[in-house]
Amino acid sequence: MYDFDKIIDRRGTGALKLDVLGERYGDPALLPLWVADMDFETPQFITDAMRRRMDHSLFGYTVEPADYWPSVIRWIADHHGWEVKREWLTYIPGIVKGIGMAINVFVKEDEKIIIQPPVYHPFRLTPEGNGRKVVYNPLRENPDGTYSMDFDNLEAVTDDKCRMLILSNPHNPAGITWDADTLRRLAAFCHSRGIIVISDEIHCDMALWDNRHIPFATVSPEAAACSITFGAPSKTFNIAGIVSSYAIVPDDSLRRRFYTWIQANEFNEPTIFAPIATIAAFTQGEEWRRAMLDYVQGNIDYVIDYCREHIPAIKPLRPQASFLVWLDCRGLGLDHDALIDLFVGKAHLALNDGEMFGQGGQGFMRMNVGSPRAIIHEALERLRKAIG
């Protein structure tokens, strides 16, 4: 019913993953598998909902549609078993922006923010850009290539200036769906020290195979009391450009402090199409979501099988969530510059290099497999020939 093999020409649409290739990589003709949006068409039911509004050609000030928040609440309850109250929710104009807002509200300039690399690079860049110090608690790599949180080191690096921890749940770039025991232990640690946990759950609706996303705030009363959760339909339904993010804060005092600041600056007012796209996604999107995830799973299997057969020096980590695959390229025996030259200069591919995700990312590349399989095949063929 849905054609995920259809190749969409995104040139001329202002697509970030294409239009800055020359600036970022030095070659505008690279095959782009870097930016975390998908090359599948945004589903028709979302496009139709926005087109219906476009047909009324007057775009003045608007209020939130009555079914906006009920549709979000129903979706979260149905998919994650979390009964979110309406007052816990607010619109935010993007999750990285939300992180920046929370930093400015809750973290003084002489205080610190903990992150757990290798992890999504704005977790470091946003605190540093706001003049705050970042404390690192690197994930521990297990013998099978998976990762665990290092609670002994977390204890060692945390001091009384640490006010916030930014959690990637599910984890980007490694695709981890954190288990309840790990999240509960993290909540107990942070709550006992007055540390706020910002849980970025943008990939929450993209758990793969039999894996399950567990919202951080649901694992314990301590987690609910110390957390701010950010979510959005944008990754799942490929509408990142519409900016449809939201925050969930169960704790009254945290919520009052954060949302008062957001409201005073009018950051809680969505643009006209954000609620329309969200309602369409969360009321009509389940069939499309399941079909898309099935296709992504096929792409991941294809990458893993291809590397095993043709490029055994590269070992993809099978993600538990998302369309991002963490490629362990250390078996190639290349330093950072040589690895970049292999992918960019020789294979003519644009991926995210692992070092941008911080400690533990050296020798890795992050590959976006949210594309038609023919594109994934072409990329792997280029890589095989470049190595050969």
C-alpha positions as CSV (number, residue, x, y, z in Angstrom):
1,M,0.0,0.0,0.0
2,Y,2.9,2.4,0.8
3,D,5.8,2.7,-1.6
4,F,9.0,3.1,0.4
5,D,11.0,2.1,-2.7
6,K,10.0,5.3,-4.4
7,I,13.0,7.5,-4.9
8,I,12.2,11.2,-4.2
9,D,14.3,13.9,-5.8
10,R,14.7,16.4,-2.9
11,R,16.9,18.8,-4.8
12,G,15.5,22.3,-4.9
13,T,13.4,21.9,-1.8
14,G,15.9,23.4,0.7
15,A,16.7,19.9,2.1
16,L,19.5,20.3,4.7
17,K,21.0,16.9,3.9
18,L,21.6,18.0,0.3
19,D,22.0,21.7,0.3
20,V,25.0,22.0,2.7
21,L,27.0,19.0,1.3
22,G,29.4,21.3,-0.4
23,E,29.9,23.5,2.7
24,R,30.1,20.6,5.2
25,Y,31.8,17.9,3.2
26,G,33.4,19.7,0.3
27,D,31.5,17.9,-2.4
28,P,27.8,18.7,-3.3
29,A,27.5,15.4,-5.2
30,L,27.9,13.0,-2.3
31,L,25.2,10.4,-1.5
32,P,23.7,11.8,1.7
33,L,23.1,9.4,4.6
34,W,23.7,11.7,7.5
35,V,20.9,14.1,8.6
36,A,18.3,12.2,10.7
37,D,15.3,12.6,8.5
38,M,14.0,9.9,6.1
39,D,13.8,10.0,2.3
40,F,10.3,8.5,2.4
41,E,7.4,10.7,1.4
42,T,5.6,12.3,4.3
43,P,2.4,10.2,4.5
44,Q,-0.5,11.4,2.4
45,F,-2.9,11.8,5.3
46,I,-0.6,14.5,6.8
47,T,-0.2,16.3,3.5
48,D,-4.0,16.2,2.9
49,A,-4.7,17.7,6.3
50,M,-2.3,20.6,5.7
51,R,-3.6,21.1,2.2
52,R,-7.2,21.4,3.5
53,R,-6.1,24.2,5.7
54,M,-4.0,25.7,2.8
55,D,-7.2,25.9,0.7
56,H,-8.5,28.5,3.2
57,S,-6.1,31.2,2.2
58,L,-6.0,33.3,5.3
59,F,-3.2,32.6,7.7
60,G,-3.7,34.9,10.7
61,Y,-3.3,34.2,14.4
62,T,-4.7,30.8,15.4
63,V,-5.5,28.9,18.5
64,E,-4.7,25.2,19.2
65,P,-7.4,22.9,17.7
66,A,-9.6,21.3,20.4
67,D,-8.4,17.8,19.4
68,Y,-4.7,18.6,19.5
69,W,-3.7,17.6,23.0
70,P,-6.3,14.7,23.3
71,S,-4.7,13.1,20.2
72,V,-1.2,13.4,21.8
73,I,-2.5,12.0,25.1
74,R,-4.3,9.0,23.4
75,W,-1.2,8.2,21.3
76,I,1.1,8.1,24.3
77,A,-1.3,6.0,26.3
78,D,-1.9,3.5,23.5
79,H,1.7,3.1,22.5
80,H,3.6,3.5,25.8
81,G,1.0,2.9,28.6
82,W,1.6,6.4,30.0
83,E,-1.4,8.3,31.2
84,V,-0.3,11.8,30.6
85,K,-2.4,14.6,32.1
86,R,-3.3,17.6,29.9
87,E,-1.7,20.1,32.3
88,W,1.7,18.3,32.0
89,L,1.9,19.2,28.3
90,T,3.1,22.2,26.3
91,Y,4.2,22.8,22.8
92,I,7.9,23.7,22.3
93,P,9.6,24.9,19.1
94,G,12.0,22.0,18.8
95,I,13.7,19.6,21.2
96,V,17.2,21.1,21.0
97,K,15.6,24.5,21.6
98,G,13.8,22.9,24.5
99,I,17.1,21.7,26.0
100,G,18.5,25.2,25.6
101,M,15.4,26.6,27.4
102,A,15.7,24.2,30.3
103,I,19.3,25.0,30.7
104,N,18.6,28.7,30.9
105,V,15.8,28.2,33.4
106,F,17.4,25.6,35.7
107,V,21.2,25.7,35.4
108,K,23.2,28.7,36.7
109,E,26.3,29.8,34.8
110,D,28.7,28.2,37.3
111,E,26.7,24.9,37.3
112,K,27.2,21.7,35.3
113,I,25.3,19.4,32.9
114,I,26.0,15.7,32.6
115,I,26.0,13.8,29.3
116,Q,26.8,10.2,28.4
117,P,28.8,10.0,25.2
118,P,28.9,8.8,22.5
119,V,25.7,10.7,22.2
120,Y,23.8,13.2,20.0
121,H,26.2,16.1,19.6
122,P,23.8,19.0,20.6
123,F,23.8,17.5,24.1
124,R,27.3,19.0,24.3
125,L,27.0,21.9,22.0
126,T,23.9,23.4,23.5
127,P,25.2,23.6,27.1
128,E,28.6,24.8,25.9
129,G,27.0,27.5,23.7
130,N,25.0,28.7,26.7
131,G,28.2,29.0,28.8
132,R,27.7,26.0,31.0
133,K,30.3,23.3,31.8
134,V,29.7,19.8,30.5
135,V,30.6,16.7,32.6
136,Y,31.1,13.4,30.8
137,N,30.0,10.0,31.9
138,P,30.9,7.8,28.9
139,L,28.8,4.8,28.2
140,R,30.5,1.5,28.8
141,E,31.0,-0.7,25.7
142,N,30.1,-4.3,26.3
143,P,32.0,-7.2,24.7
144,D,29.1,-7.7,22.2
145,G,29.3,-4.1,21.0
146,T,26.2,-2.9,22.9
147,Y,26.4,-0.2,25.6
148,S,25.6,0.1,29.3
149,M,25.5,3.1,31.6
150,D,28.5,3.4,33.9
151,F,27.0,4.1,37.3
152,D,30.3,3.8,39.2
153,N,31.8,6.5,37.0
154,L,28.7,8.6,37.2
155,E,29.1,8.7,41.0
156,A,32.8,9.7,40.6
157,V,32.2,12.6,38.1
158,T,29.1,14.1,39.8
159,D,29.6,16.9,42.3
160,D,27.3,19.4,43.9
161,K,27.5,21.7,40.9
162,C,25.8,19.2,38.7
163,R,22.2,20.3,38.1
164,M,21.1,18.5,35.0
165,L,21.6,15.2,33.1
166,I,20.5,15.0,29.4
167,L,19.3,11.5,28.5
168,S,18.9,10.1,25.0
169,N,16.0,7.6,25.3
170,P,16.0,5.8,22.9
171,H,19.7,6.4,22.5
172,N,21.2,8.2,19.5
173,P,23.5,7.1,17.8
174,A,23.5,3.5,19.2
175,G,19.7,2.9,19.0
176,I,19.4,1.6,22.6
177,T,15.9,1.3,24.2
178,W,17.0,1.6,27.9
179,D,15.5,-1.0,30.2
180,A,13.4,-0.1,33.2
181,D,16.0,-1.1,35.8
182,T,18.7,1.1,34.2
183,L,16.2,4.1,34.1
184,R,15.1,3.4,37.6
185,R,18.6,3.4,38.9
186,L,19.4,6.6,37.0
187,A,16.3,8.3,38.4
188,A,17.2,7.3,42.0
189,F,20.7,8.7,41.5
190,C,19.6,12.0,40.0
191,H,16.6,12.5,42.3
192,S,18.7,12.0,45.5
193,R,21.1,14.7,44.3
194,G,18.6,17.3,43.0
195,I,19.6,16.7,39.4
196,I,17.0,17.3,36.7
197,V,16.8,14.7,33.9
198,I,16.0,16.0,30.4
199,S,14.8,12.9,28.6
200,D,14.9,13.3,24.8
201,E,12.4,10.7,23.6
202,I,12.1,11.8,19.9
203,H,12.7,8.3,18.6
204,C,10.2,6.7,21.1
205,D,7.7,5.6,18.4
206,M,10.4,3.8,16.4
207,A,11.2,0.8,18.6
208,L,12.2,-2.1,16.3
209,W,11.4,-5.8,16.3
210,D,10.4,-6.9,19.8
211,N,12.0,-4.0,21.6
212,R,9.9,-1.6,23.7
213,H,10.4,2.1,24.6
214,I,10.0,2.9,28.2
215,P,9.3,6.6,29.0
216,F,11.8,7.7,31.7
217,A,9.2,9.4,33.8
218,T,7.1,6.2,34.2
219,V,9.7,4.0,35.9
220,S,9.4,5.4,39.5
221,P,8.0,8.3,41.5
222,E,11.5,9.7,41.7
223,A,11.7,9.7,37.9
224,A,8.4,11.5,37.6
225,A,9.5,14.1,40.2
226,C,12.9,15.0,38.5
227,S,12.2,14.8,34.8
228,I,11.3,16.8,31.8
229,T,10.5,14.7,28.7
230,F,10.6,15.9,25.2
231,G,8.8,14.2,22.3
232,A,7.5,14.8,18.8
233,P,5.9,13.0,15.8
234,S,8.7,14.4,13.6
235,K,11.1,11.5,13.3
236,T,8.4,8.8,13.0
237,F,6.3,10.6,10.4
238,N,9.1,12.5,8.6
239,I,7.9,16.0,9.4
240,A,10.9,17.5,11.1
241,G,10.5,20.8,9.1
242,I,7.1,21.4,10.6
243,V,8.4,21.6,14.1
244,S,5.8,19.7,16.2
245,S,7.6,19.0,19.5
246,Y,6.2,18.9,23.0
247,A,7.3,18.8,26.6
248,I,5.8,16.6,29.4
249,V,6.5,17.6,33.0
250,P,4.6,15.6,35.7
251,D,6.1,17.5,38.7
252,D,4.2,20.6,39.8
253,S,7.1,22.7,40.9
254,L,9.3,21.9,38.0
255,R,6.5,22.5,35.6
256,R,5.4,25.8,37.1
257,R,9.0,27.1,36.9
258,F,9.6,25.9,33.4
259,Y,6.3,26.6,31.8
260,T,6.0,30.1,33.3
261,W,9.2,31.0,31.6
262,I,8.1,29.4,28.3
263,Q,4.7,31.1,28.4
264,A,6.3,34.5,29.2
265,N,8.4,34.2,26.1
266,E,5.5,32.8,24.0
267,F,7.6,29.7,23.1
268,N,4.5,27.6,23.8
269,E,2.5,28.9,20.8
270,P,2.7,26.5,17.9
271,T,2.9,27.6,14.3
272,I,-0.3,27.0,12.3
273,F,0.6,23.6,10.8
274,A,2.2,21.9,13.8
275,P,-1.0,20.9,15.5
276,I,-2.7,20.0,12.2
277,A,0.2,17.6,11.2
278,T,0.4,16.2,14.8
279,I,-3.4,15.4,14.9
280,A,-3.2,13.7,11.5
281,A,-0.1,11.7,12.5
282,F,-1.5,10.6,15.8
283,T,-5.0,9.8,14.7
284,Q,-4.4,8.2,11.2
285,G,-0.8,7.1,11.3
286,E,-0.5,3.7,12.9
287,E,-0.8,1.6,9.8
288,W,1.8,3.8,8.0
289,R,4.1,3.7,11.1
290,R,4.1,-0.1,11.2
291,A,4.7,-0.4,7.5
292,M,7.6,2.1,7.7
293,L,9.2,0.3,10.6
294,D,8.9,-3.0,8.8
295,Y,10.7,-1.5,5.8
296,V,13.4,0.1,8.0
297,Q,14.0,-3.3,9.7
298,G,14.5,-4.8,6.3
299,N,17.1,-2.1,5.5
300,I,18.9,-2.7,8.8
301,D,19.0,-6.5,8.0
302,Y,20.3,-5.7,4.5
303,V,23.2,-3.5,5.9
304,I,24.2,-6.1,8.5
305,D,24.1,-9.0,6.0
306,Y,25.9,-7.0,3.3
307,C,28.7,-6.0,5.7
308,R,29.1,-9.5,7.0
309,E,29.4,-10.9,3.5
310,H,31.3,-8.2,1.7
311,I,32.8,-5.7,4.2
312,P,33.5,-7.9,7.4
313,A,35.9,-5.2,8.8
314,I,32.8,-3.0,9.4
315,K,30.4,-4.3,12.1
316,P,27.0,-2.6,12.3
317,L,25.4,-2.5,15.7
318,R,21.7,-3.6,15.3
319,P,19.6,-0.7,16.7
320,Q,16.7,-1.4,19.0
321,A,15.1,1.8,17.8
322,S,15.3,4.4,15.0
323,F,16.6,4.4,11.5
324,L,20.2,5.1,12.5
325,V,22.8,2.4,12.3
326,W,26.1,2.8,14.3
327,L,28.9,1.3,12.2
328,D,32.0,0.0,14.0
329,C,34.7,0.7,11.5
330,R,37.6,0.1,13.8
331,G,38.4,-3.2,12.0
332,L,39.6,-1.1,9.0
333,G,42.6,0.1,11.1
334,L,42.2,3.7,9.9
335,D,42.8,6.9,11.9
336,H,40.1,9.6,11.9
337,D,41.3,11.5,8.8
338,A,41.8,8.3,6.8
339,L,38.3,7.0,7.7
340,I,36.7,10.3,6.6
341,D,38.7,10.2,3.4
342,L,37.5,6.6,2.7
343,F,33.8,7.5,3.1
344,V,33.8,11.0,1.6
345,G,36.8,11.1,-0.8
346,K,36.7,7.5,-2.1
347,A,33.2,6.2,-1.6
348,H,31.5,9.6,-2.1
349,L,29.2,9.1,0.9
350,A,28.1,11.6,3.5
351,L,27.6,10.0,6.9
352,N,28.1,11.4,10.4
353,D,31.6,10.6,11.7
354,G,31.6,9.0,15.2
355,E,33.9,11.5,16.7
356,M,31.3,14.2,16.6
357,F,29.3,12.1,19.2
358,G,32.2,12.4,21.7
359,Q,34.2,10.0,23.7
360,G,33.8,6.4,22.4
361,G,32.8,7.5,18.9
362,Q,36.3,7.2,17.5
363,G,36.4,4.7,14.6
364,F,32.6,4.7,14.1
365,M,30.3,6.2,11.5
366,R,26.5,6.8,11.8
367,M,24.5,5.7,8.8
368,N,20.9,6.8,8.2
369,V,19.0,3.9,6.6
370,G,15.7,5.7,6.2
371,S,15.9,5.6,2.4
372,P,14.7,3.4,-0.4
373,R,16.7,0.1,-0.4
374,A,18.2,0.9,-3.8
375,I,19.9,3.9,-2.2
376,I,21.2,1.8,0.7
377,H,22.5,-0.8,-1.8
378,E,24.2,1.9,-3.9
379,A,25.9,3.3,-0.7
380,L,27.2,-0.1,0.4
381,E,28.5,-0.9,-3.1
382,R,30.4,2.4,-3.2
383,L,31.9,1.6,0.2
384,R,32.8,-2.0,-0.8
385,K,34.6,-0.8,-4.0
386,A,36.4,2.0,-2.1
387,I,37.7,-0.4,0.5
388,G,38.6,-3.0,-2.2
